[in-house]
Amino acid sequence: MGELELIAALLPYLAGRGGDLVIGAGEDDAAAWREPDGSFTVATCDTSVEGVHFDLSRQRPEDVGWRALCFALGDLAAKGARPTFGLVSLSVPRRWGSEVALRLYQGMSGLAERVGLRLVGGDTTAAPHDGSLTLTLLGTTPIQPLPRSAARPGWEVGVTGPLGGASLEWARPEPRLELGAQLAAAGLCCGDVSDGLLREMDKFAAAAGVGARLRLDAVPLAPGVDDPRRALASGEEVELVCCGPGPLPAELTAVGGLIEGGEVIVIDAHGRMVEVGERGYDHLR
């Protein structure tokens, strides 16, 4: 069972949209509800696991903390929300020692300060072998965020920047919070590309029952990336993919459109289907 299949199986146990809950379980990576003053709170939860999402033999703990928070913030950016509060749950194996935990927090707090997020607590526990870091974040927006489930056939699909570069470096990326707020205000439905563009469009398909046709030649490539198939599947990207009625805002590069059915396909410049082996990161496969 893959990630999307497991999520579908869990939905009967979770709350769906209704009343003040405007994005319920299964509609998006984030939930959202209406506050009494008419604003909206967006909530998300994201986990980074040692040996899966980070490797302390190659990465500094400060960078691991920064990156974990950055990718969690991507879910808020996709809904146009400004970050407010965050909780951190840290599982620490004995071999780390206290220094690693402190340095992880140094990285998280550095980015949190830059984006106006207040880390207000969380939980710590021992881990038998590999460590993990779970972030629960809240954000706020005056505009009702659109979930993936709102996507409709005929909408255009665009991305906020070049893809594929995340696999080439261990840099400290910046979340697209300001741009996400602009695109939400423009009425677009967005998702982050942290698991890869194709995987994100698969999530749109699962949530909204729509397919997508992506043009391989239209995908913007990061410097050093010469294979657009790699860019389609590249994970740990901070860019957003946004869908809406055309024309798309100038901040987006058009890469295709949404279609009837639930199939996400890739075509070349002549409209011929292209076989793509790797579709991105599936958390359970």
C-alpha positions as CSV (number, residue, x, y, z in Angstrom):
1,M,0.0,0.0,0.0
2,G,1.4,3.3,-1.0
3,E,1.0,6.7,0.7
4,L,-2.1,7.8,-1.2
5,E,-3.8,4.4,-0.7
6,L,-3.1,4.5,3.0
7,I,-4.5,8.0,3.3
8,A,-7.6,6.9,1.5
9,A,-8.0,4.0,3.9
10,L,-7.6,6.3,6.9
11,L,-10.2,8.9,5.9
12,P,-13.2,7.2,7.6
13,Y,-11.5,7.9,10.9
14,L,-10.8,11.6,10.2
15,A,-12.9,14.8,10.1
16,G,-14.1,16.0,6.7
17,R,-14.9,19.5,5.6
18,G,-18.0,21.2,7.2
19,G,-18.9,24.1,9.5
20,D,-15.8,26.1,10.4
21,L,-13.5,23.4,8.9
22,V,-12.9,24.6,5.3
23,I,-10.2,22.1,4.4
24,G,-10.7,18.6,5.9
25,A,-8.9,15.3,5.8
26,G,-8.0,14.0,2.4
27,E,-8.3,17.3,0.6
28,D,-4.8,18.6,1.0
29,D,-1.5,18.3,2.9
30,A,-2.8,21.0,5.3
31,A,-6.1,21.5,7.2
32,A,-7.8,24.9,7.5
33,W,-10.6,26.4,9.6
34,R,-12.4,29.7,9.8
35,E,-11.8,31.8,12.9
36,P,-14.5,33.9,14.6
37,D,-13.0,37.1,13.1
38,G,-13.3,35.8,9.6
39,S,-9.7,34.9,9.1
40,F,-8.4,31.4,8.4
41,T,-6.0,29.2,10.3
42,V,-3.9,26.7,8.3
43,A,-2.3,23.7,10.1
44,T,0.2,21.2,8.9
45,C,2.4,18.4,10.3
46,D,5.6,17.2,8.7
47,T,8.2,14.6,9.8
48,S,11.8,14.1,8.9
49,V,13.4,10.8,9.7
50,E,17.1,10.0,9.9
51,G,18.3,7.8,7.1
52,V,15.2,8.7,5.0
53,H,15.2,12.5,4.9
54,F,18.5,13.4,6.4
55,D,22.0,12.0,6.9
56,L,24.1,13.4,9.8
57,S,27.3,11.9,8.3
58,R,27.0,14.3,5.4
59,Q,24.9,17.2,6.8
60,R,25.4,19.5,9.7
61,P,22.6,19.3,12.3
62,E,21.9,23.0,11.9
63,D,21.2,22.5,8.2
64,V,19.0,19.5,9.0
65,G,16.9,21.6,11.3
66,W,16.6,24.5,8.9
67,R,15.6,22.2,6.0
68,A,13.1,20.3,8.0
69,L,11.4,23.5,9.0
70,C,11.6,24.9,5.4
71,F,9.8,21.9,3.9
72,A,7.1,22.0,6.6
73,L,6.6,25.7,5.8
74,G,6.0,24.7,2.2
75,D,2.5,23.5,3.1
76,L,1.7,26.9,4.6
77,A,3.2,28.7,1.6
78,A,1.0,26.6,-0.7
79,K,-2.1,27.8,1.1
80,G,-1.0,31.4,1.2
81,A,-0.7,31.4,5.0
82,R,1.8,33.4,7.1
83,P,3.4,31.3,9.8
84,T,2.4,32.0,13.4
85,F,3.2,29.2,15.9
86,G,5.1,25.9,15.8
87,L,5.6,22.8,17.9
88,V,8.5,20.4,17.6
89,S,8.6,16.7,18.5
90,L,12.1,15.3,18.7
91,S,13.1,11.7,19.0
92,V,16.8,11.4,20.1
93,P,18.9,8.3,19.8
94,R,21.6,8.0,22.5
95,R,24.4,8.1,20.0
96,W,23.5,11.7,19.1
97,G,24.2,13.3,22.4
98,S,22.7,16.6,23.5
99,E,24.9,18.6,21.2
100,V,23.1,17.3,18.0
101,A,19.7,18.1,19.4
102,L,20.8,21.7,20.3
103,R,22.3,22.3,16.9
104,L,19.1,21.0,15.2
105,Y,17.1,23.6,17.2
106,Q,19.7,26.3,16.3
107,G,18.9,25.6,12.6
108,M,15.2,25.6,13.1
109,S,15.2,28.8,15.2
110,G,17.3,30.6,12.7
111,L,14.7,30.1,9.9
112,A,11.8,30.6,12.3
113,E,13.1,34.0,13.2
114,R,13.5,35.0,9.5
115,V,9.8,34.1,8.7
116,G,8.1,35.3,11.9
117,L,7.3,31.8,13.3
118,R,7.3,31.3,17.1
119,L,8.4,27.9,18.2
120,V,6.4,27.5,21.5
121,G,7.2,23.9,22.7
122,G,6.6,20.3,21.7
123,D,7.9,17.0,23.0
124,T,11.1,15.0,23.3
125,T,11.6,11.3,23.6
126,A,14.3,8.6,23.2
127,A,14.7,6.7,19.9
128,P,16.1,3.2,19.8
129,H,18.3,3.8,16.8
130,D,17.4,6.6,14.2
131,G,16.2,10.0,15.2
132,S,13.3,12.0,13.9
133,L,11.9,15.5,13.9
134,T,8.2,16.3,13.6
135,L,7.0,19.8,13.2
136,T,3.4,20.9,13.7
137,L,2.9,24.4,12.3
138,L,0.1,27.0,12.3
139,G,-0.4,29.9,9.9
140,T,-3.0,32.5,9.2
141,T,-4.5,34.1,6.1
142,P,-7.3,36.5,5.4
143,I,-8.3,34.6,2.3
144,Q,-10.0,31.2,2.3
145,P,-7.4,28.8,1.1
146,L,-8.2,26.5,-1.8
147,P,-7.5,22.8,-1.3
148,R,-6.3,20.4,-4.0
149,S,-9.8,19.0,-4.1
150,A,-11.0,22.3,-5.6
151,A,-9.1,21.8,-8.8
152,R,-11.1,21.5,-12.1
153,P,-10.4,20.2,-15.6
154,G,-9.4,23.0,-18.0
155,W,-7.3,24.8,-15.5
156,E,-3.7,25.6,-16.3
157,V,-0.7,24.3,-14.3
158,G,2.3,26.4,-13.6
159,V,5.4,26.3,-11.3
160,T,7.1,29.1,-9.4
161,G,10.7,28.2,-10.4
162,P,13.2,25.8,-11.8
163,L,13.2,22.2,-10.7
164,G,15.8,19.5,-10.2
165,G,18.4,21.4,-8.3
166,A,17.6,20.1,-4.9
167,S,19.2,16.8,-5.7
168,L,22.5,18.5,-6.5
169,E,23.2,20.3,-3.3
170,W,22.6,20.4,0.5
171,A,21.9,24.2,0.6
172,R,19.7,26.0,3.0
173,P,16.5,26.7,0.9
174,E,14.0,29.5,1.5
175,P,10.3,28.8,1.7
176,R,8.1,30.6,-0.9
177,L,5.9,32.2,1.7
178,E,5.6,35.7,0.2
179,L,5.0,34.3,-3.3
180,G,2.5,31.8,-1.9
181,A,0.4,34.6,-0.4
182,Q,0.4,36.5,-3.7
183,L,-0.8,33.4,-5.6
184,A,-3.5,32.6,-3.1
185,A,-4.7,36.1,-3.4
186,A,-4.9,35.6,-7.1
187,G,-7.3,32.7,-6.5
188,L,-5.0,29.9,-7.4
189,C,-4.9,26.4,-5.9
190,C,-1.3,25.5,-5.0
191,G,0.7,22.6,-3.6
192,D,4.4,22.4,-2.7
193,V,6.8,20.2,-4.8
194,S,8.7,18.7,-1.8
195,D,7.9,15.1,-3.1
196,G,8.4,16.0,-6.8
197,L,6.1,17.6,-9.4
198,L,4.6,14.4,-10.8
199,R,3.9,13.1,-7.3
200,E,2.2,16.4,-6.4
201,M,0.0,16.2,-9.4
202,D,-0.8,12.6,-8.4
203,K,-2.0,14.1,-5.1
204,F,-4.2,16.6,-7.0
205,A,-5.6,13.7,-9.0
206,A,-6.5,11.8,-5.8
207,A,-8.1,14.7,-4.1
208,A,-10.0,16.3,-7.0
209,G,-10.5,13.4,-9.4
210,V,-8.7,15.3,-12.2
211,G,-5.8,14.3,-14.4
212,A,-3.0,16.4,-15.7
213,R,-1.1,16.7,-19.0
214,L,2.4,18.1,-18.4
215,R,4.8,19.2,-21.2
216,L,8.2,17.8,-20.7
217,D,9.8,20.6,-22.8
218,A,8.1,23.3,-20.7
219,V,9.4,22.2,-17.3
220,P,12.0,24.8,-16.1
221,L,15.3,23.3,-15.2
222,A,17.7,24.3,-12.4
223,P,21.3,25.0,-13.4
224,G,23.2,21.7,-13.8
225,V,20.1,19.7,-14.6
226,D,20.1,18.4,-18.2
227,D,17.3,15.8,-18.0
228,P,13.7,17.2,-17.6
229,R,12.5,13.8,-16.4
230,R,14.8,14.2,-13.4
231,A,13.2,17.6,-12.8
232,L,9.7,16.1,-12.9
233,A,10.6,13.7,-10.1
234,S,13.0,15.7,-8.0
235,G,12.0,16.0,-4.4
236,E,13.0,18.4,-1.6
237,E,12.0,21.3,-3.8
238,V,10.7,24.5,-2.3
239,E,8.9,25.6,-5.4
240,L,5.1,25.6,-5.7
241,V,2.9,24.2,-8.4
242,C,-0.3,26.2,-8.9
243,C,-3.5,25.5,-10.8
244,G,-6.2,27.9,-12.0
245,P,-8.1,29.3,-14.9
246,G,-5.8,30.9,-17.4
247,P,-4.0,33.1,-18.0
248,L,-1.6,32.3,-15.1
249,P,0.2,35.2,-13.3
250,A,3.6,36.2,-14.6
251,E,5.3,34.6,-11.5
252,L,4.5,31.2,-12.9
253,T,5.9,29.1,-15.7
254,A,3.1,27.2,-17.5
255,V,3.9,23.5,-17.7
256,G,0.5,22.0,-18.7
257,G,-3.1,21.7,-17.8
258,L,-5.7,19.7,-15.9
259,I,-7.8,17.2,-17.8
260,E,-10.8,14.9,-17.2
261,G,-10.1,11.6,-15.5
262,G,-7.5,10.9,-12.9
263,E,-4.4,10.1,-15.0
264,V,-1.3,12.3,-14.9
265,I,0.6,12.0,-18.2
266,V,3.7,13.6,-19.7
267,I,3.9,14.7,-23.3
268,D,6.6,16.0,-25.6
269,A,6.5,19.2,-27.7
270,H,4.6,17.3,-30.4
271,G,1.9,16.0,-28.0
272,R,3.3,12.5,-27.9
273,M,3.2,10.6,-24.6
274,V,6.5,10.2,-22.8
275,E,7.3,7.3,-20.6
276,V,8.5,8.4,-17.2
277,G,9.9,5.8,-14.8
278,E,10.4,7.8,-11.6
279,R,7.4,9.8,-10.4
280,G,8.9,11.3,-7.2
281,Y,9.0,10.3,-3.5
282,D,6.4,8.0,-2.0
283,H,6.8,7.9,1.8
284,L,5.7,4.3,2.0
285,R,7.5,2.8,-1.0
